């Protein structure tokens, strides 16, 4: 089995980050002894293991992850991924609403979505390019 070059592994686990900040995020992890594999594992379970450890009774719970700084960085990365996914979902919803508005009135769309008519216009104004988002979440089971 061929090993992935170090940079590729980091690029994969930080794919949800804008390109211009990936190096600084990676460098912060590396400086604190956190590997790309650790980041990938935490993102793959959406922080479940971090949360379970933090809510457990073990006083040394953070040691498993490399200490409190490592945990704080890992938790922040889960947050960054979730924010990215939220933005992606908003962009998809905006595109769908724009297409709905091509065929239906804002009042009709609002009634179907359970929002106010003005909110339909607000949603439809979102113009983020869907190509800027990751294609799949880290925990996806899709084989390509």
Rosetta constraint file for C-alpha pairs under 8 A:
AtomPair CA 4 CA 8 HARMONIC 6.32 0.50
AtomPair CA 4 CA 9 HARMONIC 6.42 0.50
AtomPair CA 5 CA 9 HARMONIC 6.67 0.50
AtomPair CA 6 CA 10 HARMONIC 6.57 0.50
AtomPair CA 7 CA 11 HARMONIC 6.08 0.50
AtomPair CA 8 CA 12 HARMONIC 6.09 0.50
AtomPair CA 9 CA 13 HARMONIC 6.40 0.50
AtomPair CA 9 CA 36 HARMONIC 6.35 0.50
AtomPair CA 9 CA 37 HARMONIC 7.95 0.50
AtomPair CA 10 CA 14 HARMONIC 5.93 0.50
AtomPair CA 10 CA 26 HARMONIC 6.85 0.50
AtomPair CA 10 CA 36 HARMONIC 5.52 0.50
AtomPair CA 11 CA 15 HARMONIC 5.63 0.50
AtomPair CA 11 CA 22 HARMONIC 7.45 0.50
AtomPair CA 13 CA 36 HARMONIC 6.68 0.50
AtomPair CA 13 CA 39 HARMONIC 6.76 0.50
AtomPair CA 13 CA 40 HARMONIC 5.44 0.50
AtomPair CA 13 CA 43 HARMONIC 7.95 0.50
AtomPair CA 14 CA 22 HARMONIC 6.45 0.50
AtomPair CA 15 CA 19 HARMONIC 7.92 0.50
AtomPair CA 15 CA 134 HARMONIC 6.56 0.50
AtomPair CA 16 CA 80 HARMONIC 7.64 0.50
AtomPair CA 16 CA 81 HARMONIC 5.95 0.50
AtomPair CA 16 CA 84 HARMONIC 6.21 0.50
AtomPair CA 16 CA 133 HARMONIC 6.78 0.50
AtomPair CA 16 CA 134 HARMONIC 5.95 0.50
AtomPair CA 17 CA 21 HARMONIC 6.78 0.50
AtomPair CA 17 CA 22 HARMONIC 6.08 0.50
AtomPair CA 17 CA 80 HARMONIC 7.45 0.50
AtomPair CA 17 CA 81 HARMONIC 7.70 0.50
AtomPair CA 17 CA 84 HARMONIC 7.77 0.50
AtomPair CA 18 CA 22 HARMONIC 6.51 0.50
AtomPair CA 19 CA 23 HARMONIC 7.94 0.50
AtomPair CA 21 CA 25 HARMONIC 6.23 0.50
AtomPair CA 22 CA 26 HARMONIC 6.00 0.50
AtomPair CA 23 CA 27 HARMONIC 5.98 0.50
AtomPair CA 24 CA 28 HARMONIC 6.15 0.50
AtomPair CA 25 CA 29 HARMONIC 6.42 0.50
AtomPair CA 26 CA 30 HARMONIC 6.14 0.50
AtomPair CA 27 CA 31 HARMONIC 5.93 0.50
AtomPair CA 28 CA 32 HARMONIC 6.40 0.50
AtomPair CA 29 CA 33 HARMONIC 6.34 0.50
AtomPair CA 29 CA 34 HARMONIC 4.95 0.50
AtomPair CA 29 CA 35 HARMONIC 6.93 0.50
AtomPair CA 29 CA 70 HARMONIC 7.46 0.50
AtomPair CA 29 CA 73 HARMONIC 7.16 0.50
AtomPair CA 30 CA 34 HARMONIC 5.39 0.50
AtomPair CA 30 CA 35 HARMONIC 6.44 0.50
AtomPair CA 32 CA 69 HARMONIC 7.29 0.50
AtomPair CA 32 CA 70 HARMONIC 6.42 0.50
AtomPair CA 33 CA 66 HARMONIC 7.04 0.50
AtomPair CA 33 CA 70 HARMONIC 7.57 0.50
AtomPair CA 34 CA 38 HARMONIC 6.41 0.50
AtomPair CA 34 CA 39 HARMONIC 7.30 0.50
AtomPair CA 34 CA 66 HARMONIC 7.11 0.50
AtomPair CA 34 CA 70 HARMONIC 6.45 0.50
AtomPair CA 35 CA 39 HARMONIC 6.49 0.50
AtomPair CA 36 CA 40 HARMONIC 6.03 0.50
AtomPair CA 37 CA 41 HARMONIC 6.10 0.50
AtomPair CA 38 CA 42 HARMONIC 6.26 0.50
AtomPair CA 38 CA 65 HARMONIC 7.93 0.50
AtomPair CA 39 CA 43 HARMONIC 6.15 0.50
AtomPair CA 39 CA 74 HARMONIC 6.40 0.50
AtomPair CA 39 CA 77 HARMONIC 7.78 0.50
AtomPair CA 40 CA 44 HARMONIC 5.90 0.50
AtomPair CA 40 CA 138 HARMONIC 7.62 0.50
AtomPair CA 41 CA 45 HARMONIC 6.59 0.50
AtomPair CA 42 CA 46 HARMONIC 6.04 0.50
AtomPair CA 42 CA 47 HARMONIC 5.15 0.50
AtomPair CA 42 CA 48 HARMONIC 7.54 0.50
AtomPair CA 42 CA 49 HARMONIC 7.03 0.50
AtomPair CA 42 CA 50 HARMONIC 7.28 0.50
AtomPair CA 42 CA 74 HARMONIC 6.99 0.50
AtomPair CA 42 CA 78 HARMONIC 7.36 0.50
AtomPair CA 43 CA 47 HARMONIC 6.14 0.50
AtomPair CA 43 CA 77 HARMONIC 7.60 0.50
AtomPair CA 43 CA 78 HARMONIC 5.89 0.50
AtomPair CA 43 CA 81 HARMONIC 7.71 0.50
AtomPair CA 43 CA 138 HARMONIC 6.43 0.50
AtomPair CA 43 CA 139 HARMONIC 7.77 0.50
AtomPair CA 44 CA 138 HARMONIC 5.03 0.50
AtomPair CA 44 CA 139 HARMONIC 4.80 0.50
AtomPair CA 45 CA 49 HARMONIC 7.05 0.50
AtomPair CA 45 CA 139 HARMONIC 6.78 0.50
AtomPair CA 46 CA 78 HARMONIC 6.16 0.50
AtomPair CA 47 CA 51 HARMONIC 6.17 0.50
AtomPair CA 47 CA 75 HARMONIC 6.80 0.50
AtomPair CA 47 CA 78 HARMONIC 6.18 0.50
AtomPair CA 48 CA 52 HARMONIC 6.09 0.50
AtomPair CA 49 CA 53 HARMONIC 6.13 0.50
AtomPair CA 50 CA 54 HARMONIC 6.12 0.50
AtomPair CA 50 CA 71 HARMONIC 7.35 0.50
AtomPair CA 50 CA 75 HARMONIC 7.41 0.50
AtomPair CA 51 CA 55 HARMONIC 6.11 0.50
AtomPair CA 52 CA 56 HARMONIC 6.09 0.50
AtomPair CA 53 CA 58 HARMONIC 7.68 0.50
AtomPair CA 53 CA 61 HARMONIC 5.56 0.50
AtomPair CA 53 CA 62 HARMONIC 7.37 0.50
AtomPair CA 54 CA 61 HARMONIC 6.45 0.50
AtomPair CA 54 CA 62 HARMONIC 7.44 0.50
AtomPair CA 56 CA 61 HARMONIC 7.49 0.50
AtomPair CA 60 CA 64 HARMONIC 7.70 0.50
AtomPair CA 62 CA 66 HARMONIC 6.51 0.50
AtomPair CA 62 CA 67 HARMONIC 4.73 0.50
AtomPair CA 62 CA 68 HARMONIC 5.42 0.50
AtomPair CA 62 CA 70 HARMONIC 7.99 0.50
AtomPair CA 62 CA 71 HARMONIC 6.39 0.50
AtomPair CA 63 CA 67 HARMONIC 4.49 0.50
AtomPair CA 63 CA 68 HARMONIC 7.34 0.50
AtomPair CA 65 CA 70 HARMONIC 6.34 0.50
AtomPair CA 65 CA 71 HARMONIC 6.23 0.50
AtomPair CA 66 CA 70 HARMONIC 5.48 0.50
AtomPair CA 66 CA 71 HARMONIC 7.24 0.50
AtomPair CA 67 CA 71 HARMONIC 6.30 0.50
AtomPair CA 68 CA 72 HARMONIC 6.09 0.50
AtomPair CA 69 CA 73 HARMONIC 6.21 0.50
AtomPair CA 70 CA 74 HARMONIC 6.05 0.50
AtomPair CA 71 CA 75 HARMONIC 5.95 0.50
AtomPair CA 72 CA 76 HARMONIC 6.10 0.50
AtomPair CA 73 CA 77 HARMONIC 6.28 0.50
AtomPair CA 74 CA 78 HARMONIC 6.46 0.50
AtomPair CA 75 CA 79 HARMONIC 6.35 0.50
AtomPair CA 76 CA 80 HARMONIC 6.16 0.50
AtomPair CA 77 CA 81 HARMONIC 6.17 0.50
AtomPair CA 78 CA 82 HARMONIC 6.21 0.50
AtomPair CA 79 CA 83 HARMONIC 6.11 0.50
AtomPair CA 80 CA 84 HARMONIC 6.18 0.50
AtomPair CA 81 CA 85 HARMONIC 6.22 0.50
AtomPair CA 82 CA 86 HARMONIC 6.10 0.50
AtomPair CA 83 CA 87 HARMONIC 6.23 0.50
AtomPair CA 84 CA 88 HARMONIC 6.17 0.50
AtomPair CA 84 CA 133 HARMONIC 7.39 0.50
AtomPair CA 85 CA 89 HARMONIC 6.13 0.50
AtomPair CA 85 CA 133 HARMONIC 7.99 0.50
AtomPair CA 86 CA 90 HARMONIC 6.20 0.50
AtomPair CA 87 CA 91 HARMONIC 6.21 0.50
AtomPair CA 88 CA 92 HARMONIC 6.31 0.50
AtomPair CA 88 CA 130 HARMONIC 7.03 0.50
AtomPair CA 88 CA 133 HARMONIC 6.21 0.50
AtomPair CA 89 CA 93 HARMONIC 6.12 0.50
AtomPair CA 90 CA 94 HARMONIC 6.06 0.50
AtomPair CA 90 CA 123 HARMONIC 7.88 0.50
AtomPair CA 90 CA 126 HARMONIC 7.68 0.50
AtomPair CA 91 CA 95 HARMONIC 6.33 0.50
AtomPair CA 91 CA 126 HARMONIC 6.29 0.50
AtomPair CA 91 CA 127 HARMONIC 6.90 0.50
AtomPair CA 91 CA 128 HARMONIC 5.77 0.50
AtomPair CA 91 CA 129 HARMONIC 7.54 0.50
AtomPair CA 91 CA 130 HARMONIC 6.65 0.50
AtomPair CA 92 CA 96 HARMONIC 6.31 0.50
AtomPair CA 92 CA 130 HARMONIC 7.38 0.50
AtomPair CA 93 CA 97 HARMONIC 6.10 0.50
AtomPair CA 93 CA 123 HARMONIC 7.34 0.50
AtomPair CA 93 CA 124 HARMONIC 7.90 0.50
AtomPair CA 94 CA 98 HARMONIC 6.14 0.50
AtomPair CA 94 CA 123 HARMONIC 5.26 0.50
AtomPair CA 94 CA 124 HARMONIC 4.61 0.50
AtomPair CA 94 CA 125 HARMONIC 6.81 0.50
AtomPair CA 94 CA 126 HARMONIC 5.38 0.50
AtomPair CA 94 CA 127 HARMONIC 7.23 0.50
AtomPair CA 95 CA 99 HARMONIC 6.33 0.50
AtomPair CA 95 CA 124 HARMONIC 6.75 0.50
AtomPair CA 95 CA 126 HARMONIC 7.67 0.50
AtomPair CA 95 CA 127 HARMONIC 7.72 0.50
AtomPair CA 96 CA 100 HARMONIC 6.19 0.50
AtomPair CA 96 CA 124 HARMONIC 7.98 0.50
AtomPair CA 97 CA 101 HARMONIC 6.09 0.50
AtomPair CA 97 CA 109 HARMONIC 7.69 0.50
AtomPair CA 97 CA 120 HARMONIC 7.10 0.50
AtomPair CA 97 CA 123 HARMONIC 6.97 0.50
AtomPair CA 97 CA 124 HARMONIC 5.35 0.50
AtomPair CA 98 CA 102 HARMONIC 6.52 0.50
AtomPair CA 98 CA 124 HARMONIC 5.04 0.50
AtomPair CA 98 CA 125 HARMONIC 7.86 0.50
AtomPair CA 99 CA 103 HARMONIC 7.11 0.50
AtomPair CA 100 CA 104 HARMONIC 5.82 0.50
AtomPair CA 100 CA 109 HARMONIC 6.86 0.50
AtomPair CA 101 CA 105 HARMONIC 6.07 0.50
AtomPair CA 101 CA 106 HARMONIC 6.32 0.50
AtomPair CA 101 CA 109 HARMONIC 7.20 0.50
AtomPair CA 104 CA 108 HARMONIC 6.31 0.50
AtomPair CA 104 CA 109 HARMONIC 6.56 0.50
AtomPair CA 105 CA 109 HARMONIC 6.31 0.50
AtomPair CA 106 CA 110 HARMONIC 5.89 0.50
AtomPair CA 106 CA 117 HARMONIC 5.63 0.50
AtomPair CA 106 CA 120 HARMONIC 6.41 0.50
AtomPair CA 106 CA 121 HARMONIC 7.47 0.50
AtomPair CA 107 CA 111 HARMONIC 6.21 0.50
AtomPair CA 107 CA 116 HARMONIC 7.90 0.50
AtomPair CA 107 CA 117 HARMONIC 5.41 0.50
AtomPair CA 108 CA 112 HARMONIC 6.40 0.50
AtomPair CA 109 CA 113 HARMONIC 6.17 0.50
AtomPair CA 109 CA 117 HARMONIC 7.73 0.50
AtomPair CA 109 CA 120 HARMONIC 7.12 0.50
AtomPair CA 110 CA 114 HARMONIC 5.73 0.50
AtomPair CA 110 CA 115 HARMONIC 5.03 0.50
AtomPair CA 110 CA 116 HARMONIC 5.58 0.50
AtomPair CA 110 CA 117 HARMONIC 5.16 0.50
AtomPair CA 110 CA 119 HARMONIC 7.67 0.50
AtomPair CA 110 CA 120 HARMONIC 5.96 0.50
AtomPair CA 111 CA 115 HARMONIC 6.63 0.50
AtomPair CA 111 CA 116 HARMONIC 7.69 0.50
AtomPair CA 115 CA 119 HARMONIC 6.20 0.50
AtomPair CA 115 CA 120 HARMONIC 6.99 0.50
AtomPair CA 116 CA 120 HARMONIC 6.66 0.50
AtomPair CA 117 CA 121 HARMONIC 6.92 0.50
AtomPair CA 118 CA 122 HARMONIC 6.39 0.50
AtomPair CA 119 CA 123 HARMONIC 6.01 0.50
AtomPair CA 120 CA 124 HARMONIC 6.08 0.50
AtomPair CA 121 CA 125 HARMONIC 6.25 0.50
AtomPair CA 122 CA 126 HARMONIC 7.34 0.50
AtomPair CA 136 CA 140 HARMONIC 6.23 0.50
